Amino acid sequence: MAVNLIAFYALGAIAVAATLLVIAQSNPIYSVLLLIASFMALAGLYVLLDAPFVAVTQIIVYAGAIMVLFLFVVMLLNVPREEEVAGTFEHESGNARALGTLLAITMAVELVWALSSASRAGAGFAAGTRETEWTVREIGRRLFTDYAFAFEATSILILIAMIGAIALAGRHLPERAGSK
């Protein structure tokens, strides 16, 4: 039990540290690699929580497919590092900040809703009783029936993030082409 607790805290610290370093990096390739490390630590946490299917899904879907796609987009756009531009925020309109604030509030509300739903649904798990056996078939059935909206909303959010990254990096492409 003590070994599991030490492993839990170690993997949690790795996940938090890697995630904070993703934000602090100026090189986008390092950010993507650190995000993969964070996803791997999360997969380890899932294993410790006795959820091997979720751990394998975390590795295959997020650390595998999604992060390879992000790495491909970063390398395709050839963005070597973040550039600091003096006075950028003073000249931009407040629309981007307003949209960012709205999205942050929406995410916070969704997080509170998800945590409250999980605590209500988890009352039966606290006693150590499970209603059903969580097989791959049952997870797939629940994912594409009960949680279909959340599944599709996640795919749309990922698509919007990719389009935003391409749009932000693409603003400077004509300037680079003209300088060559």
N, C-alpha and C positions, 0 to 999 in steps of 0.2 A: 504494500500500500504506500509506503514512504517513497519507494522508487517511482511509482506512478505519479505521485504528487510532485516530486522533483522534476520528472520529465515534463509534466504539465506546465509547471512554472518556467522551465527552460524553453520549451517550444512557444509558450505565450510571449516570453521576452524576445525571442527571435522574431516572431511575427510582428510584434509592435515595433521593434527596432528597425526591421527591414522596411516596414510600411512608412515609418517616419523618414527613413533615408531615401525612399522613393520620392518624397516631396522635396527633400533638401538637395537632390542631385541636379546639377546643371546639364549633365550629359544624359540624353534620353535613353540611350542604349543601356547605361548602367541602371537607370530607373526601371526599365523593363526587366532586367536580370534580377534586381532586388525584389521586384514584385513577384517574380517566379519563386524566389526564396521565401517570401511571405506566404505564398500559396502552399508551398511544400510544408512549412511549419503548421499551417492550418490543417493540412491533410494528416500530419502527425497527431494533432489535437483530436481530430475525428477518430483516429485509431484508438487513442487513449479513452475516448468516450464510447467505445465499443460500437462504432458505426463504420465498418470497413467498406461498405458500398459507397457511402458518401465520400470517404477518403479517396477511393480509387476514382470516383467521378471527379473529385476536385483535381486530382493529378491529370487525368486524361483531358477533361474539358477545359479547365482554367489554365493550369500550368502547361498543358500541351497545346491544344488548339488555339485558344484565345490569345495566349501570350506569343505564340509563333506568329499569329496574325498581327498583333501589335508591333512585334519586332520587324516584321515585313514592312509594315506601313512606315515605321521610323526610318528604316534603311532605304525604302523607296523614295521617301521625301528628302533624304540626305540632309538631315538636320543634325549637324555635329554637336551643337550645344546651345543652350538657351542664351539669347543675347539680351543684355540689359539696355534698354533704350531710355534715355533721360527724358522726363516729362511726358511719358506715354499716357499715364493715367489722368493727367490734367487736361489733355486735349480730347480724350475719348468721351463719348456721350455716356450718360448714366444708364443706358439701356442694358449694357452687358452686366453691370453690377446689380441692377434690379433683377435681371433674369437669374443671375447667380444666387442672389439672396432668396428669390422665390423657390429655386430648386433646392437650396439648403433647408429652407423651412419645410418644404414638401418631404424631403428625405427624413428630417427629424420627426415629423408627424407619422410617416410610414414606419419608422423604427419603433416609436412608442406603441403604435398599433400592433406591430408584429410581436413585440415583447409582451404586451398585455395578452394577446391571443395565445402566445406560447405558454404563458404562465397559467392561463385558464385551462388550456388543453393538457398541460403537463401535470395537472393535479393527480391524475391517475398514475403517472409514472413515478411520483414521489413515493408511493407505497410499494413500488417495485413490481407492479402488475402491468402487463401489457395486454391490450385487448386483442390484437392480432399479431401474427408473425409478419415481419416486414421483409417480404421477399422482393426480388427484382420486379416480378410481375405486379405485385401490390403497389410498389413505389411508382412504377410506370403508369398504372391505372390512375392513381391519385394525382400524379403530376399532370397528366393530360386531361383530367376531368375536373377535380376540385381546385387545382392550382394552375389551370391553363392560362388565366389572365396574367398572373404573376410571371409565368414562364415567357409569355409573349411580350410583356412589358420589359422584361430584362433584355430580350433580344433587340427591342427597339432602342433601349437606352444605349446598348453597345454600338448599334448602328449610328445613333446620333453622335456618340463620342468619336467614332472614326471619321464621320463627315466633318465634325468640328475641327479635328486635328488636321485633316487635309485642307480645310478652308483656311485655317490659321497659318499653316506652313506655306500654302499656295499663294498667299498675298505677296510674298517676296520673290516668287519665281521669275516674273518678268524683269525684276531688277537684277537678278543674278545672271539671266540670259543676256541682258544688255551690256553687262560689265565684262563679258568674256570677249 
